[in-house]
Amino acid sequence: MNEKNPHPQKNLKNTLLDRIEREKLQPRSRMFFHSKECVIWALWLISVAVGALAVAISVFVVTHRQYEIYEATHENWFTFMVEVLPFIWVFVFCAMALFAVYNIKHTKKGYRYSVSTILASSIVLSFAGGSALQFFGLGYSIDAILGNQMPIYMSQVKIERQLWQQPEEGRLIGKQVATTVATSSIIIFEDGAGSRWRVEVQELAPKDMTLLASGINVRMLGETMSDPAKIFHACGVLPWMMHKGVTAQQMSDQRESFLQRANQVAQKTENSIADLEKELFIEDGAIDEQTKPICANIAAMRRISNRD
């Protein structure tokens, strides 16, 4: 027969005292818990602020890149966006949203709120803050500053330079530094890597020549005729659009201008070939692709023609 413990409270007291002594627990003041609560809420605000930065940069990329001349660099819009979208910021945004939930759940009254409510509020606040930042043009500024301060961070400026400094794929970025004395159809162009190219410009439009003559940084589309000799055939000159002051209207106008120019080149080429076929009594399609003007054969022009 088991005997009842005559002093249960005493045993409980001893147990608690033993645990306090064993774990070396110490009393805390109300100020400690109040400060802890403030720190947790501060961490939540920080997580929302970082989420807003992620949203601002993402909104900047999406709004800017939708007007991009992706045909010059990629087969389609999807592969282009996969390369330029800031996936690291998408990850940061998701991580900060989860961090916000964790922080609020550890506050004194955090148990009152469901996970979905906390998550939704954090996302809404981050989107509102990010949209406000981008409205004032800070999305570009934040991205550019991080790119300058962190060599490992791929800012949109770095991505754009990487996309266009590809001479083997017919793209150069840089500026005109001189014209040749012998002929007005060749200029000297210094690319982003510091190399100087003899650029054939006979197929360029007058506005392209004017843009080159300004001496500012531009993007050049064409075909490399000789890499060792640094000879490049230019087919189009595009302004450098990756800067804070550029507007959506300017980007839209630039894209429309490029598409119109590409279609004009394709139409002019087809008309010239048709006339030549009639003159030589050749069946339609018998003229080899290599007989076409160089600019009609570059990948960007073919993509636009095939799309239309």
C-alpha positions, 0 to 999 in steps of 0.5 A, a space after each residue: 500500500 502506497 503512502 501519500 506524500 504528507 508534504 507535496 507543496 514542500 517537495 514542489 518547492 524543493 524541486 523548483 529551487 533545485 531547478 533554479 539552482 541547477 539552471 542558474 536562473 535569475 529574476 528579470 525586471 519588467 524593463 528587460 521584457 519590455 526591451 525584448 519586445 521592442 527589439 522583436 518589433 524593431 526586427 519586424 520593421 527591419 524585415 518589412 523595410 528589407 522586403 520593401 527594398 526587394 520590391 523596389 528593385 524588382 519593380 524597377 527591373 520589370 518596368 524597365 525591362 519590358 521595353 528592352 530590345 530583347 530580340 538583339 540578345 535573346 531568342 525570346 522574351 522568356 529567356 531574356 527575363 530569366 537572365 535579367 530578373 533579380 531572383 536574389 531579391 525575390 528570395 530575400 523578399 520571401 525570407 523577410 516575409 517569413 522572418 516577419 512572421 517569426 518575429 511577431 509570433 514571439 511578441 507578447 500578444 503575437 499568439 492572437 494573430 494567425 500566420 496568414 494575417 501576419 504574412 499578408 500584412 508584411 507583404 502588403 506593407 513591403 509592396 507599398 513601401 517598395 512601390 513608393 521607393 520606386 516611384 521616387 526612382 530609388 529602385 535603380 539607385 539602390 541596385 546601382 549602389 549595391 553593384 558598385 559597393 559589392 563586386 559579387 552583386 550583379 546589378 542591372 547595369 552590370 548585366 546590361 554591360 555583360 549582355 552587350 559586350 559580346 563581339 562574337 555575337 555581334 554586340 558592342 558597347 562603347 563610344 566613337 573615338 575617331 574617324 578615318 581620314 581615308 573614308 567616311 564609311 569607317 570609324 574607330 570605336 572603343 568598346 567597354 573592354 578598352 579594345 579599339 575596332 575599325 567599324 564599317 558604318 555604310 549601312 547605318 542610318 543618319 540618326 545612328 551616325 549622329 548618335 555615334 558622333 556625339 561621343 557618348 556611350 552607346 550599344 552597337 549591333 552588327 557583326 564581327 568581320 574579324 576578331 583578331 583584326 578588330 573589324 566590325 560591321 555596324 547595323 544599328 546604334 542604340 543609346 545607353 538606356 540603363 540610367 536613372 533619368 530614362 523614362 518609360 516613354 523614351 524606352 518605348 520610343 526606342 524599342 518602336 524605332 528599333 523594330 521599325 528600322 529592322 522591318 525596313 531593312 528586311 523589306 528593303 532586302 526582300 525588294 532588292 532580291 526580288 528585283 535581282 531575281 527578275 533581272 537575272 530571270 532566277 526562280 524565287 528563293 534561288 539566291 543564297 542567303 549570303 548574297 543578302 546585305 550583312 545587316 539583313 542576316 544578323 540574328 536580331 533582324 532574323 528574329 524580328 522577321 520570323 516573329 512578324 
